[in-house]
Amino acid sequence: MKEIIANTQNQSKLKAVDFFCSGGGMSYGIQEAGIQILAGIDFDENCKETYEANIKGAEFIHADVFDLKEKELESRLSLKKNDDSLVLIGCSPCQFWSIINTTKEKSKKSKNLLIEFHRFVSYFNPGYVIVENVPGVLRKKEESGLNEFIVWLEKKGYKVHFEVHEVSNYGVPQHRKRFTLIANRISQIELKPLAVEGKKITVRDVLGEKNGFPKITQGHKDNTEFMHTVAGLNALNLERLSLTPKDGGTRMAYVNDERLAPPCHYRKTDGFKDIYGRMWWDKPSPTITTKFFSFSNGRFGHPEENRAISIREGAVLQSFPKTYKFKGTSVAGIARMIGNAVPPKYAIAIGKAIIQNHKNAI
């Protein structure tokens, strides 16, 4: 890609530092858009091997943002203050603000991560700022520090866009709502992710034999880097799934069967129906969570095969390329990394908006 010139005072290519980088979903998409990734920062050292295997030329910094100092990062990466071409990205872990009914005790510390990220933005005053999180962070914008952050950005002269976006509008074959903030002090244009024209990409467009996913059975282990590995099913769950209609079927197929229906679902035809369900071929997938490899944790049944989706299938539905290398010691750990990721194609849409603005501003 051609070098992008910021202005006569600050002539350098757009470059980014990705806080809370995890396995690199945001970094990969931003890099694919054409912005150089200098480094990814994360407290979880288990992400290091995956990040470095895929984000070429970037440094993985294992650090707790609560302990990391601005001057330390400035020196380590040779960053400059007031750099028009610098992009700071903060996609902090979002479990505390999620609407999913999980315990918040372990994630209490994470609720203040945006406040810590604010500290680095204040110090460096970059040209661009990106924040991506669950929609719940907007509903709790006072408690999360989001409101204070937005007010501060606007006072500093940034044009701030913040909204909940549906990622299936940006080339991701998945329904997923994400809060996104893009702040820009290079122009007075409100930057939004660039939507993809045409029909939405569906499960059929990316999965199935014609897309390189051979038919497999539950419990299949793939020891190659492709990781077409799928969880095993006990006899009862295998029987449930075999009775579930293909292409979008649900637990309603056996809701009145006392032996097959889970006790909490027996004869209950209302409420949440995605658990134990199959995906549809001709729709984007449901949200890929950290438990997507488990048939009993959502609509994660394959559209027609009697199994849950595989690790690679979940990654592709998150819009990772099939060549993306996931490193880890457990299937559950890799699935968590995939489920927590920013879909790379959505990140590309954000990156392209920034690049377009930067070109037009010079």
C-alpha positions in Angstrom: 0.0 0.0 0.0 1.2 3.5 -0.8 2.6 5.5 2.1 0.0 7.9 3.6 1.2 11.4 4.4 -0.4 13.0 7.4 0.7 16.6 6.9 3.8 18.7 6.4 4.5 18.8 10.1 3.9 15.1 10.7 4.8 13.1 7.7 4.5 9.4 8.4 2.4 6.4 7.6 -0.7 5.6 9.8 0.4 3.3 12.6 -1.5 1.8 15.5 -1.0 0.4 19.0 -3.7 -2.2 20.0 -4.4 -2.3 23.7 -6.1 -5.5 25.0 -5.1 -7.2 21.7 -5.9 -10.8 22.6 -5.4 -13.1 19.6 -5.2 -10.2 17.1 -8.7 -9.9 15.5 -8.7 -6.1 15.5 -4.9 -5.8 14.7 -5.3 -8.2 11.8 -8.2 -6.2 10.2 -6.6 -2.9 10.8 -3.4 -4.2 9.2 -5.3 -5.6 6.3 -6.9 -2.2 5.8 -3.5 -0.7 5.4 -2.4 0.6 8.8 0.8 -0.5 10.3 0.5 -2.3 13.7 3.4 -1.4 15.9 2.4 -3.5 18.9 -0.4 -5.4 20.7 -0.6 -5.2 24.5 -2.4 -7.8 26.6 -2.3 -9.2 30.1 -2.9 -12.7 28.9 0.4 -14.2 27.8 -1.5 -17.2 26.2 -2.3 -14.8 23.4 1.3 -14.1 22.5 2.0 -17.0 20.2 -1.2 -16.6 18.2 -0.7 -12.8 18.0 2.9 -13.0 16.8 2.1 -15.8 14.3 -0.4 -13.6 12.5 0.4 -9.9 13.0 3.6 -9.7 11.2 6.1 -6.9 12.2 4.2 -6.2 15.4 5.5 -6.6 18.9 3.5 -8.4 21.5 3.8 -6.6 24.9 2.8 -8.7 27.9 1.6 -6.2 30.4 -1.2 -5.3 32.8 -2.5 -1.9 31.6 -3.0 -0.9 35.3 0.8 -1.1 35.8 2.0 0.0 32.4 3.3 3.6 32.4 2.9 6.1 29.5 6.6 7.0 29.4 7.5 3.3 29.3 5.4 2.7 26.2 6.6 5.9 24.7 10.2 4.8 25.0 9.7 1.2 24.0 7.9 1.9 20.8 9.5 5.3 20.0 6.1 7.0 20.0 5.6 10.7 19.8 3.0 12.9 21.4 0.5 14.8 19.2 1.2 12.4 16.3 -1.5 12.9 13.7 -0.7 9.5 12.2 -1.0 7.5 15.4 -4.0 5.4 16.1 -4.7 4.1 19.6 -7.1 1.1 19.9 -8.8 0.0 23.1 -11.0 -3.1 22.8 -11.0 -4.0 26.5 -12.5 -7.3 27.7 -16.2 -6.8 28.0 -17.6 -9.5 30.3 -18.5 -7.1 33.0 -20.7 -5.0 30.7 -22.2 -8.0 28.8 -25.9 -8.6 29.0 -25.2 -12.4 29.1 -26.1 -13.7 32.5 -22.7 -14.6 33.9 -21.0 -13.9 37.1 -19.4 -10.5 37.2 -17.1 -11.2 40.1 -14.1 -12.2 38.1 -14.5 -9.4 35.6 -14.9 -6.6 38.2 -11.4 -5.2 37.5 -12.1 -5.1 33.8 -14.8 -2.5 34.2 -12.1 0.2 34.7 -10.0 -0.7 31.7 -11.5 2.1 29.6 -10.4 4.6 32.3 -6.9 3.2 32.1 -7.0 3.5 28.3 -8.1 7.1 28.6 -4.8 7.8 30.5 -2.8 6.8 27.4 -5.0 8.7 25.0 -4.6 11.8 27.2 -0.8 11.4 27.3 -0.2 10.8 23.5 -3.1 12.8 22.0 -3.1 10.6 18.9 -4.7 11.5 15.6 -7.3 8.7 15.9 -8.9 6.7 18.7 -10.9 3.4 18.4 -12.9 1.8 21.1 -14.9 -1.4 20.5 -17.0 -3.2 23.1 -20.3 -4.8 23.9 -23.5 -2.6 23.7 -23.8 -2.7 27.5 -20.9 -0.3 27.9 -23.1 2.4 26.2 -26.1 1.6 28.5 -23.8 2.1 31.5 -21.7 4.9 30.1 -21.5 6.8 33.4 -20.3 3.8 35.4 -17.9 2.6 32.6 -16.2 5.9 32.2 -17.4 6.2 28.6 -19.3 9.4 29.1 -16.4 11.2 30.7 -14.1 9.9 27.9 -16.4 11.2 25.2 -16.7 14.6 26.8 -13.0 14.8 27.2 -12.4 13.8 23.5 -14.8 16.5 22.3 -13.1 19.1 24.5 -9.8 18.2 23.0 -11.1 18.8 19.5 -11.9 15.3 18.4 -14.9 14.6 16.2 -16.5 11.6 17.9 -18.7 8.8 16.5 -20.1 6.3 18.9 -22.9 3.9 18.1 -23.9 0.2 18.3 -23.3 -1.4 14.9 -24.5 -4.8 13.5 -21.3 -6.5 12.1 -23.2 -8.4 9.4 -23.5 -5.1 7.6 -19.7 -5.1 7.2 -18.9 -8.4 5.5 -19.0 -10.6 8.6 -21.2 -13.8 8.2 -22.6 -13.4 11.7 -25.2 -11.4 13.6 -23.3 -9.5 16.3 -24.0 -6.1 17.8 -20.9 -4.1 18.9 -20.4 -0.7 20.4 -17.9 1.3 18.4 -16.3 4.6 19.0 -14.1 6.3 16.4 -12.6 9.7 17.4 -10.7 11.8 14.9 -8.9 15.1 15.4 -7.6 15.4 11.9 -10.9 16.6 10.4 -14.3 17.5 11.5 -15.9 14.5 9.7 -17.7 11.9 11.8 -16.0 8.6 10.9 -18.1 5.5 10.7 -17.1 1.9 9.7 -17.5 1.6 5.9 -20.5 -0.7 5.2 -20.2 -3.4 2.5 -22.7 -3.1 -0.3 -24.9 -6.0 -1.5 -26.4 -8.9 0.3 -25.2 -10.1 3.7 -22.8 -13.0 3.8 -24.4 -16.2 5.1 -23.3 -19.4 6.7 -23.7 -21.1 3.3 -21.2 -18.6 1.7 -18.4 -19.7 4.0 -19.1 -23.2 5.4 -19.8 -26.6 3.9 -17.8 -28.9 1.6 -17.6 -26.4 -1.3 -15.8 -24.0 1.1 -13.2 -26.5 2.2 -15.0 -28.0 5.2 -15.2 -31.8 4.7 -18.0 -33.6 6.5 -16.9 -34.8 10.0 -18.6 -36.5 13.0 -18.9 -35.3 16.5 -15.7 -35.7 18.5 -13.5 -35.4 15.4 -9.9 -34.2 16.1 -7.9 -32.3 13.6 -4.3 -31.9 14.6 -3.3 -29.7 11.7 -3.3 -25.9 11.8 -6.7 -25.9 10.0 -8.2 -27.1 13.3 -11.4 -28.6 12.0 -11.9 -30.0 15.5 -15.3 -30.5 17.0 -16.5 -31.3 20.5 -17.8 -34.7 21.3 -21.5 -35.3 22.2 -22.9 -37.7 24.7 -25.5 -40.2 23.6 -28.4 -38.1 24.8 -27.3 -34.9 23.1 -26.5 -36.8 19.9 -30.1 -38.2 19.9 -31.4 -34.7 20.5 -29.5 -33.2 17.6 -30.4 -36.1 15.3 -34.1 -35.2 15.9 -33.5 -31.5 15.4 -34.6 -30.4 11.9 -31.8 -29.4 9.6 -31.3 -25.8 8.6 -32.5 -23.9 11.7 -34.3 -26.5 13.7 -34.7 -26.1 17.5 -35.4 -28.0 20.7 -39.1 -27.7 19.8 -38.6 -31.1 18.0 -38.6 -32.9 21.3 -40.0 -30.4 23.8 -42.8 -32.7 24.8 -40.5 -35.8 25.2 -39.8 -36.1 29.0 -36.8 -38.3 28.3 -35.1 -36.0 25.8 -36.1 -32.5 26.8 -33.9 -31.0 29.5 -36.0 -30.7 32.7 -36.0 -26.9 32.5 -37.3 -27.0 28.9 -39.8 -29.8 29.2 -43.2 -28.7 27.6 -42.0 -25.1 27.5 -42.6 -23.7 24.1 -41.8 -20.1 24.9 -38.5 -18.5 26.1 -35.0 -18.9 24.7 -35.0 -21.3 21.8 -31.5 -21.1 20.5 -30.0 -23.5 23.0 -29.6 -26.9 21.3 -30.5 -25.3 17.9 -29.0 -25.5 14.5 -27.7 -22.6 12.4 -29.5 -21.6 9.2 -27.6 -22.0 5.9 -29.0 -18.9 4.3 -28.7 -16.4 7.2 -25.6 -15.0 9.0 -24.8 -17.1 12.0 -25.8 -16.2 15.6 -23.2 -14.4 17.7 -20.1 -16.5 18.1 -19.5 -16.6 21.8 -16.6 -18.1 23.8 -18.6 -21.4 24.1 -19.5 -21.7 20.4 -18.0 -25.2 20.2 -20.7 -26.5 22.6 -24.0 -27.6 21.1 -25.7 -26.9 24.5 -24.6 -23.3 24.8 -26.6 -21.7 21.9 -27.6 -22.2 18.3 -24.2 -23.8 17.5 -25.4 -27.0 15.8 -24.2 -27.4 12.3 -27.0 -26.7 9.7 -27.1 -30.4 8.6 -24.4 -32.5 10.2 -25.1 -34.0 13.7 -22.5 -32.0 15.5 -21.6 -28.6 16.8 -19.5 -26.3 14.6 -15.8 -26.8 14.6 -13.1 -24.5 15.9 -12.2 -23.4 12.4 -15.8 -22.9 11.4 -16.3 -20.6 14.4 -13.3 -18.7 13.4 -14.5 -18.3 9.8 -17.9 -17.1 11.0 -15.9 -14.5 13.0 -14.4 -13.6 9.6 -10.9 -14.8 10.3 -9.2 -16.2 7.2 -8.8 -20.0 7.0 -5.1 -19.5 7.1 -5.1 -17.7 10.5 -3.0 -19.7 13.0 -4.5 -20.3 16.4 -2.0 -21.4 19.1 -3.0 -22.8 22.4 -3.0 -25.7 24.8 -6.8 -26.4 24.9 -9.8 -26.3 22.6 -11.7 -24.2 25.2 -8.9 -21.7 25.4 -8.7 -21.2 21.6 -12.5 -21.0 21.3 -12.5 -18.3 24.0 -9.9 -16.3 22.0 -12.0 -16.6 18.9 -15.3 -15.7 20.6 -13.8 -12.7 22.3 -12.2 -11.4 19.1 -13.2 -8.3 17.1 -14.3 -9.8 13.7 -11.4 -8.9 11.4 -13.6 -7.8 8.5 -15.4 -5.4 10.8 -11.9 -4.0 11.8 -11.1 -3.6 8.1 -14.3 -1.4 7.8 -13.1 0.8 10.6 -9.5 1.0 9.3 -10.7 1.9 5.8 -12.7 4.8 7.2 -9.7 6.2 9.0 -7.4 5.8 5.9 -10.0 7.5 3.6 -10.3 10.4 6.1 -6.5 10.7 6.4 -6.0 10.8 2.6 -8.7 13.5 2.2 -7.4 15.6 5.0 -3.9 16.2 3.5 
